[in-house]
Amino acid sequence: MGRLYRPVKRTTATPVYTIGAASRLTGIPIWTLRWIERHGLLRPSRTRGRQRLYNDFDLNRLRDIRGWMEKKVNLAGIRVILSLRA
């Protein structure tokens, strides 16, 4: 008899979006998503194969970061805003 799988309850913290999906959903190019991660503004989850996976919370934070970048807030300013929100 096969294994019985219980459906996982999905929350806003469940990592489900690949970097391509996150790019399409937020309007942020993939190279910018990598830049955001490299500069420590966001740390997406990783699969065992090192593929990035984003959750709903990450997507909302990325939309906020995009908005601040469009308003010409620099990297240091974005870090301050994120630390105040934490």
ZAKOLDO-925820 format. One record per atom (N, C-alpha, C, O, CB): residue number from 1; atom name; z, x negated, y negated. Coordinates in steps of 0.2 Angstrom, whole numbers, plus 2048, in hexadecimal, padded with zeros to 3 digits. Glycine has a CB too. Example, Ala and Ser with C-alpha at 12.3 -4.5 7.8 and 13.67 -1.06 7.14 Angstrom:
1:N:827:7BE:81C
1:CA:827:7C2:816
1:C:827:7BE:810
1:O:82A:7B9:811
1:CB:82D:7C7:816
2:N:823:7C0:80B
2:CA:824:7BC:805
2:C:827:7C0:800
2:O:828:7BD:7FA
2:CB:81D:7BA:803
REM end
This chain:
1:N:800:7FC:806
1:CA:800:800:800
1:C:800:7FC:7FA
1:O:803:7F6:7FA
1:CB:806:805:800
2:N:7FC:7FD:7F5
2:CA:7FC:7F9:7EF
2:C:802:7FA:7EA
2:O:806:7FE:7EB
2:CB:7F6:7FC:7EB
3:N:802:7F5:7E6
3:CA:808:7F5:7E1
3:C:807:7FB:7DC
3:O:802:7FD:7DA
3:CB:808:7EF:7DD
4:N:80D:7FE:7DA
4:CA:80D:803:7D5
4:C:80E:800:7CF
4:O:813:7FD:7CE
4:CB:812:809:7D7
5:N:80A:802:7CA
5:CA:80B:7FF:7C3
5:C:80E:804:7BF
5:O:80B:80A:7BE
5:CB:804:7FC:7C1
6:N:813:803:7BB
6:CA:815:807:7B6
6:C:812:806:7AF
6:O:811:800:7AE
6:CB:81D:807:7B5
7:N:810:80B:7AC
7:CA:80D:809:7A5
7:C:812:806:7A1
7:O:818:808:7A1
7:CB:80A:810:7A2
8:N:810:801:79D
8:CA:814:7FE:798
8:C:814:802:792
8:O:80F:804:78F
8:CB:812:7F7:796
9:N:81A:803:78F
9:CA:81B:807:789
9:C:819:803:783
9:O:81C:7FD:782
9:CB:822:80A:788
10:N:814:805:780
10:CA:811:801:77A
10:C:815:802:774
10:O:816:808:772
10:CB:809:802:779
11:N:817:7FD:771
11:CA:81A:7FD:76A
11:C:816:7FA:765
11:O:811:7F7:767
11:CB:821:7FB:76B
12:N:819:7F9:75F
12:CA:815:7F6:75A
12:C:816:7EE:75B
12:O:812:7EA:758
12:CB:818:7F7:753
13:N:81A:7EC:75F
13:CA:81B:7E5:761
13:C:817:7E3:767
13:O:817:7DD:769
13:CB:822:7E4:762
14:N:814:7E7:76A
14:CA:810:7E6:770
14:C:809:7E2:76E
14:O:805:7E5:76B
14:CB:80E:7EC:774
15:N:809:7DC:770
15:CA:802:7D8:76F
15:C:7FC:7DB:773
15:O:7FC:7DA:779
15:CB:804:7D1:770
16:N:7F8:7DD:76F
16:CA:7F2:7E0:773
16:C:7EB:7DE:770
16:O:7E6:7DF:773
16:CB:7F2:7E8:773
17:N:7EB:7DC:76A
17:CA:7E5:7DB:766
17:C:7E3:7D3:766
17:O:7E7:7CF:765
17:CB:7E5:7DD:75F
18:N:7DC:7D2:769
18:CA:7DA:7CB:769
18:C:7D8:7C9:761
18:O:7D9:7CD:75D
18:CB:7D3:7CB:76D
19:N:7D7:7C3:760
19:CA:7D5:7C0:75A
19:C:7CF:7C4:757
19:O:7CF:7C5:751
19:CB:7D5:7B9:75A
20:N:7CA:7C5:75B
20:CA:7C4:7C9:759
20:C:7C6:7D0:756
20:O:7C4:7D2:751
20:CB:7BF:7C9:75E
21:N:7CA:7D3:75A
21:CA:7CC:7DA:759
21:C:7D0:7DA:752
21:O:7CF:7DE:74E
21:CB:7D0:7DE:75E
22:N:7D5:7D5:752
22:CA:7D9:7D5:74C
22:C:7D5:7D4:746
22:O:7D6:7D6:740
22:CB:7DE:7CF:74D
23:N:7D0:7D0:746
23:CA:7CB:7CE:741
23:C:7C8:7D4:73E
23:O:7C7:7D6:738
23:CB:7C6:7C9:743
24:N:7C5:7D8:743
24:CA:7C1:7DE:741
24:C:7C6:7E4:73E
24:O:7C4:7E7:73A
24:CB:7BE:7E1:748
25:N:7CC:7E4:741
25:CA:7D1:7E9:73F
25:C:7D4:7E8:738
25:O:7D6:7EC:734
25:CB:7D6:7EA:744
26:N:7D4:7E1:736
26:CA:7D7:7DF:730
26:C:7D2:7DD:72A
26:O:7D4:7DD:725
26:CB:7DC:7DA:731
27:N:7CC:7DC:72D
27:CA:7C7:7DA:728
27:C:7C8:7D2:726
27:O:7C5:7D0:721
27:CB:7C7:7DE:722
28:N:7CC:7CF:72A
28:CA:7CD:7C8:729
28:C:7C9:7C4:72E
28:O:7C9:7C5:734
28:CB:7D4:7C6:729
29:N:7C5:7BF:72B
29:CA:7C1:7BB:730
29:C:7C5:7B7:735
29:O:7CB:7B5:733
29:CB:7BC:7B6:72C
30:N:7C2:7B5:73B
30:CA:7C6:7B2:740
30:C:7C8:7AB:73E
30:O:7CE:7A9:73F
30:CB:7C2:7B1:746
31:N:7C4:7A7:73A
31:CA:7C7:7A1:738
31:C:7CD:7A1:733
31:O:7D1:79D:733
31:CB:7C1:79D:734
32:N:7CD:7A7:72F
32:CA:7D3:7A8:72B
32:C:7D9:7AA:72F
32:O:7DE:7A8:72D
32:CB:7D1:7AD:725
33:N:7D8:7AE:734
33:CA:7DE:7AF:738
33:C:7E1:7A9:73B
33:O:7E7:7A8:73C
33:CB:7DC:7B4:73E
34:N:7DC:7A4:73D
34:CA:7DF:79E:740
34:C:7E2:79A:73A
34:O:7E7:796:73B
34:CB:7D9:79A:743
35:N:7E0:79A:734
35:CA:7E3:796:72E
35:C:7EA:799:72D
35:O:7EE:796:72C
35:CB:7DE:797:728
36:N:7EA:7A0:72D
36:CA:7F1:7A3:72C
36:C:7F6:7A1:731
36:O:7FB:7A0:72F
36:CB:7F0:7AB:72C
37:N:7F4:7A0:737
37:CA:7F8:79E:73D
37:C:7FA:797:73C
37:O:800:795:73C
37:CB:7F5:79F:743
38:N:7F5:793:73A
38:CA:7F6:78C:739
38:C:7FB:78A:734
38:O:7FF:785:734
38:CB:7EF:788:738
39:N:7FB:78F:72F
39:CA:800:78E:729
39:C:806:791:72A
39:O:80A:792:725
39:CB:7FC:790:723
40:N:808:794:730
40:CA:80E:797:732
40:C:80F:79E:72F
40:O:815:7A0:72E
40:CB:813:792:72F
41:N:80A:7A1:72C
41:CA:80C:7A8:729
41:C:80C:7AD:72F
41:O:80F:7B3:72D
41:CB:806:7AA:725
42:N:80A:7AC:735
42:CA:80A:7B1:73A
42:C:809:7AD:741
42:O:805:7A8:741
42:CB:805:7B6:739
43:N:80D:7AF:746
43:CA:80D:7AC:74C
43:C:80B:7B1:751
43:O:810:7B4:754
43:CB:813:7A8:74E
44:N:805:7B2:753
44:CA:803:7B7:758
44:C:805:7B5:75F
44:O:806:7AF:760
44:CB:7FB:7B8:758
45:N:806:7BA:763
45:CA:808:7B8:76A
45:C:802:7B4:76E
45:O:7FC:7B5:76B
45:CB:80A:7BE:76E
46:N:803:7B1:773
46:CA:7FE:7AE:777
46:C:7FE:7B0:77E
46:O:804:7B1:781
46:CB:7FF:7A6:776
47:N:7F9:7B0:781
47:CA:7F8:7B1:789
47:C:7F9:7AA:78C
47:O:7FA:7A5:789
47:CB:7F1:7B4:78B
48:N:7FA:7AA:792
48:CA:7FB:7A4:796
48:C:7F5:79F:795
48:O:7F5:799:795
48:CB:7FB:7A5:79E
49:N:7EF:7A2:794
49:CA:7E9:79F:792
49:C:7E8:79D:78B
49:O:7E3:79A:789
49:CB:7E3:7A2:794
50:N:7ED:79E:787
50:CA:7EE:79C:780
50:C:7EA:7A1:77B
50:O:7E9:79F:775
50:CB:7EC:795:77F
51:N:7E7:7A6:77E
51:CA:7E4:7AB:779
51:C:7E9:7AF:775
51:O:7EE:7B1:777
51:CB:7E0:7B0:77E
52:N:7E7:7AF:76E
52:CA:7EB:7B3:76A
52:C:7EB:7BA:76B
52:O:7E6:7BD:76C
52:CB:7E9:7B1:762
53:N:7F1:7BD:76A
53:CA:7F1:7C4:76B
53:C:7F6:7C7:765
53:O:7FB:7C5:764
53:CB:7F4:7C7:772
54:N:7F3:7CC:761
54:CA:7F7:7CE:75B
54:C:7F9:7D5:75D
54:O:7F6:7D9:761
54:CB:7F2:7CF:755
55:N:7FF:7D7:75A
55:CA:802:7DE:75B
55:C:801:7E2:754
55:O:7FE:7DF:74F
55:CB:809:7DE:75D
56:N:803:7E8:754
56:CA:802:7EC:74E
56:C:806:7E9:748
56:O:803:7EA:742
56:CB:804:7F3:750
57:N:80C:7E7:749
57:CA:810:7E4:744
57:C:80C:7DE:741
57:O:80C:7DD:73B
57:CB:817:7E1:747
58:N:809:7DA:745
58:CA:805:7D4:743
58:C:7FF:7D6:73E
58:O:7FE:7D3:739
58:CB:802:7D0:749
59:N:7FC:7DC:741
59:CA:7F6:7DE:73D
59:C:7F8:7E1:736
59:O:7F4:7E0:731
59:CB:7F2:7E4:741
60:N:7FE:7E4:736
60:CA:800:7E6:72F
60:C:802:7E0:72B
60:O:800:7E0:725
60:CB:806:7EB:730
61:N:805:7DB:72D
61:CA:807:7D5:72A
61:C:800:7D2:727
61:O:800:7CF:722
61:CB:80B:7D0:72E
62:N:7FB:7D1:72C
62:CA:7F5:7CE:72A
62:C:7F1:7D2:724
62:O:7EE:7CF:71F
62:CB:7F0:7CE:730
63:N:7F2:7D9:724
63:CA:7EF:7DD:71F
63:C:7F3:7DB:718
63:O:7F0:7DB:713
63:CB:7EF:7E4:720
64:N:7F9:7DB:718
64:CA:7FD:7D9:713
64:C:7FB:7D2:710
64:O:7FA:7D1:70A
64:CB:805:7D9:714
65:N:7FA:7CD:715
65:CA:7F8:7C6:713
65:C:7F2:7C6:70F
65:O:7F0:7C3:70A
65:CB:7F8:7C1:719
66:N:7ED:7CA:712
66:CA:7E6:7CB:70F
66:C:7E7:7CD:708
66:O:7E3:7CB:704
66:CB:7E2:7CF:714
67:N:7EB:7D2:707
67:CA:7EB:7D5:701
67:C:7EE:7D0:6FC
67:O:7EC:7D0:6F6
67:CB:7F0:7DB:701
68:N:7F3:7CC:6FE
68:CA:7F6:7C7:6F9
68:C:7F1:7C2:6F8
68:O:7F0:7BF:6F2
68:CB:7FC:7C4:6FC
69:N:7ED:7C0:6FD
69:CA:7E8:7BB:6FC
69:C:7E2:7BD:6F7
69:O:7E0:7BA:6F3
69:CB:7E4:7B9:702
70:N:7E1:7C4:6F8
70:CA:7DC:7C7:6F3
70:C:7DE:7C7:6EC
70:O:7DA:7C7:6E7
70:CB:7DA:7CE:6F5
71:N:7E5:7C7:6EB
71:CA:7E8:7C7:6E4
71:C:7E9:7C0:6E2
71:O:7ED:7BF:6DD
71:CB:7EF:7CB:6E4
72:N:7E7:7BB:6E6
72:CA:7E7:7B4:6E4
72:C:7EE:7B1:6E4
72:O:7F0:7AD:6E1
72:CB:7E5:7B3:6DD
73:N:7F2:7B4:6E9
73:CA:7F9:7B1:6EA
73:C:7F8:7AB:6EE
73:O:7F5:7AC:6F3
73:CB:7FE:7B7:6ED
74:N:7FB:7A6:6EC
74:CA:7FA:7A0:6F0
74:C:7FE:79F:6F7
74:O:802:7A4:6F8
74:CB:7FB:799:6EC
75:N:7FD:79A:6FB
75:CA:801:79A:701
75:C:808:79A:700
75:O:80C:79D:704
75:CB:7FF:794:705
76:N:80B:796:6FB
76:CA:812:796:6FA
76:C:815:79D:6F8
76:O:81A:79F:6FA
76:CB:814:791:6F5
77:N:811:7A0:6F4
77:CA:813:7A7:6F2
77:C:813:7AC:6F8
77:O:818:7B0:6F8
77:CB:80E:7A9:6ED
78:N:80E:7AB:6FC
78:CA:80E:7B0:702
78:C:814:7AE:706
78:O:817:7B3:709
78:CB:808:7AF:706
79:N:816:7A8:707
79:CA:81C:7A6:70B
79:C:822:7A9:708
79:O:827:7AB:70C
79:CB:81C:79E:70C
80:N:823:7A9:702
80:CA:829:7AB:6FE
80:C:829:7B3:6FF
80:O:82E:7B5:701
80:CB:829:7AA:6F7
81:N:824:7B6:6FF
81:CA:824:7BE:700
81:C:826:7BF:707
81:O:82A:7C4:708
81:CB:81C:7C0:6FE
82:N:823:7BC:70C
82:CA:824:7BD:713
82:C:82C:7BB:714
82:O:82F:7BF:718
82:CB:820:7B9:717
83:N:82E:7B6:711
83:CA:836:7B5:712
83:C:83A:7BA:70F
83:O:83F:7BB:712
83:CB:837:7AE:710
84:N:838:7BD:70A
84:CA:83C:7C2:706
84:C:83C:7C8:70A
84:O:841:7CC:70A
84:CB:83A:7C3:6FF
85:N:836:7CA:70E
85:CA:836:7D0:712
85:C:83A:7CF:719
85:O:83B:7D4:71C
85:CB:82F:7D1:713
86:N:83B:7C9:71B
86:CA:83E:7C8:721
86:C:845:7CA:722
86:O:848:7C9:727
86:CB:83D:7C1:723
REM end
